[in-house]
Amino acid sequence: MADLDAGADPRLAPDGGWGALATALAEIPGVRARCREPLAAHLPLRCGGPAGVWVEVDDEAALRAALQTIRAAGAKWQLCWPFEDRIVKEGGIPGVVI
């Protein structure tokens, strides 16, 4: 997350330090990325705090490119299937949710 000063705590940034990764992901064709996206908007139970970065992909090629970027950044990631019944704490998920 190169947009932060060296040695600065990324948790103190307004976006939790996820802005640079979200920007890099959004530049990939077929990928939409939003920083601090509330998961309640995407889960059937309508509960849960924000993901560090919420990612949507159009196809397999976009998914592969997004995963390559996420892994290169050393970020944790997980998949969230449509209509998946899961409960997310109000503090959200630190990391990338695809």
Sequence and secondary structure as in RCSB ss.txt:
>XXXX:A:sequence
MADLDAGADPRLAPDGGWGALATALAEIPGVRARCREPLAAHLPLRCGGPAGVWVEVDDEAALRAALQTIRAAGA
KWQLCWPFEDRIVKEGGIPGVVI
>XXXX:A:secstr
 TTS TT  GGGSTTTT HHHHHHHHTSTTEEEEEEEEGGGTSTT    EEEEEEEESSHHHHHHHHHHHHHHT 
 EE   TT      TT EEEEE 
